């Protein structure tokens, strides 16, 4: 709404110009300016018109991989589940794995037990990701589940099934070993080698806390509440402000059942 001082004492043409000036200033403030030339086009990215992309790992971040894998190894070895600690290093040495054991057990887990379709999800992951998605964050799932030369159909199919079952929202699903090949404004990851590789390229990575990554530096998150807060903080910096869901208008969160 124009204030009255712009109108008083001005002739019709001056009033029109005053309206145009104020309208353009308002549009610029809102970031709603129409692109006009090459310079404007070059500044397209600076105007934050691209979505804010969040790269999300699955195993050890959205899915409790160690818990699911331990159940299957215990069954295969016919030992009590509690005899296998969850305080594992990256290579499961605490479970007395010998050369080739990981590959053998993991293949059994994926192919015979269909572990990738049936893993406990990480508490709070689904709701946090829905809230972020509805605030405009582009969720990009990045996983290295095709790391062997067999049974890709099972691994890929069961991954998609699990994401549906766990109610994880996403716009891209990337199966890739070298995670630096996939762009994102911020990542959440648990594997030490992936975190190191991404950070060595200056990428913004939240370490999702697991026993095998305790020596890695901040930013670190112990749970999905902390991940969500960190991503919202980065989104606010990227956009200048964040519009959360209005209170009382949150049907998509309500329809999720844990
Ligand atoms: Mg992982």
Boltz pocket constraint, residues with backbone or C-beta under 6 A from the ligand:
constraints:
  - pocket:
      binder: B
      contacts: [[A, 57], [A, 58], [A, 59], [A, 60], [A, 61], [A, 189], [A, 190], [A, 191]]
      max_distance: 6.0
